[in-house]
């Protein structure tokens, strides 16, 4: 399948060029740290293509609007999708693209097309089934990984569950998620870094969720929870920590160390 990515360059005239990279999603955030000039040079060496990758196959994307000075991106892998490196990567991107507005595309390729005034349904896959992860045991080996690919779900004031984060965010299941978790193994608390989360308050019928990657139909989640209040926290997992005290306590982030690590990774990627 590769690591496919779409790149879009919007000229000052408003016209745009669409590029396809079959392996460009891997390290897309590190590549963008090179700044506007080097990024444009890299993108324009790619294949010009009219193939818009859909929600399933687009694993990363970037839009460079030269007229409005807007950089939009999302990725499925890389430091921008890791809890301890997220803020550092976005900070370094804003420094590398000084004078530009840097935005994350939480709705993936659909958000890119919406920005261009194109129909987002062109890249939707509404007929495919949900690819949600299974609930894992407290001693699952995935949790021993320094950066586990896991989503955390807290329910009320006393329940916590961990799910392997395969593709679709568990919030997309709607209230069926609560039925699925009812018989699943619980965790006392989540104290490992994760890349997605959701807090459900059954009494107040409120849901808050966040993600570090992208989630198809990210801004449509209220429709999947009819009768509930749904709040999208984007990448602000701190909101989840406040909503579930004692249940979600990820490790603290060493911001200076994170900045140094991301700088080093970007330098190694560019090479000598």
Helices and strands as residue ranges (DSSP letters): E 5-10, E 16-21, H 28-32, H 36-43, E 47-48, E 60-65, E 70-75, G 79-81, H 83-96, E 101-104, H 109-115, G 120-123, G 141-144, E 150-155, E 159-164, G 170-173, H 176-182, E 196-201, E 206-211, G 218-224, E 229-232, H 237-243, H 255-270
